[in-house]
Amino acid sequence: MSDGGTSFYEPDAGRSLARKFEMQAYDLRAYLKEFSEKTGEEAITDGFGVLTESEEVTSAYIGYSSDVVAAMEVVHEHLDKIADALRKVNRNTEVTDDDVAVLFGKSDGGGQ
């Protein structure tokens, strides 16, 4: 927002921000997959040292691991939704800018 209270939107900055959220979501998904493979029930029951000898400890660890995965999946979905929303804002802004430009005499490329 400028000092006069007028907002300005920079499409390149908006696209860049959307891409950053998209990349964070992608990276989180990759880390989550790796975490699940290393800490999931199959990895734990296939031999995790002393923990596999205590059913109570093993169950608690598997439950904790599942909770972490579920929470991070929510974060992943949220990051994806933010990226989608930013892309939508960019598209809407570009369309609006083009429509306003036509109102001020700029050709819309439609052969007029």
N, C-alpha and C positions, 0 to 999 in steps of 0.2 A: 504494500500500500504506500502510495506517495504521501508527502507531507500534507497535501491538500485534501486528503480523504478519498482520493480516487484510486481504485485498484487497477493494477495492470497485470496482465498474465503473459508470461513469456512461454510460448509453446515448446521451444527447445528444452527449457528447464523442466517443464511439465513432463515431456517425454523421457527426459533423463531420470527424473524422480520415479516415474512409473517403472522404468527399466531396472532401477536399483531395487525397488520393492520386489519385482519379479525375480531378480537374481538372488535376493535374500531368501525368498520362498523356495527357490530351486535348491540353493545350498542347504537350507534347513532340511528339506526333504531328503537330500543325499545323506546328511549327517544322521537323520532319524533312521534311515534304512540301515546304516552301518551300526548304529546303537542297538537297534532291534535285533540284528543278527548276532551281536556280541553279548547281549544281555537277556535275550528272550528265553522262554521256557526250555526250548530245545538245547540251547547253549549251556544253560545252567544244569539241566539234568544229565547232559552228556559228560559232565565232569568239570566241576568248578571247585575242586579241592575239598576242603573240610565241609563247606556249606551243604554239599549233597548228602551228607550223613545226617543232617537234621532237617526233617520234613518241615518243621515249623519255620526255621530260618529260610529254607529254600522257598517256601510258599510266600513268606513276607517279602523276600527279595524279588520274586517273580511279580507279585502284586505291585510293588513299588515301580518296577521296570515298566509294567503295563500302564500304570498311572502317568508316568513320565511321557511315554509314547503318546498316550491320549491327549495330554496337555499340549505337547508340541505339535500334534496334528491340528489342534485348534488354532495355534499360533500360525502354522503354515497356511491354513485356509484363510485366516484373517489377512495375512500378507498378500496372498493371491487376490483377495477381494479388493484390497487397497490398490494394488496395481491395476486391476480391471477398472476400478472407479476413476483412477487418474487417466487411463487411456480414453475412457468415455468423455471425461472433461476436455481432454485434448481434441477429440473428434468434434464435440459440440462447439468448442471455441473456434476451431478452424472453419466450420460451417457458418457460424455466426459472423465471423470476420469476413468471409467471402460474400455473404448476403449483404452486409453493411457496405462493403466496397462497391457492390453493384448499385446500391442506392445512391452512392456518390459518383456514379458515372463510370466506374471501372467495368470493363467488359467481363462477362462471366464465361467467355469462351464458347458461348452457344451460337456464334455466327451472327450476332446482332450488330 
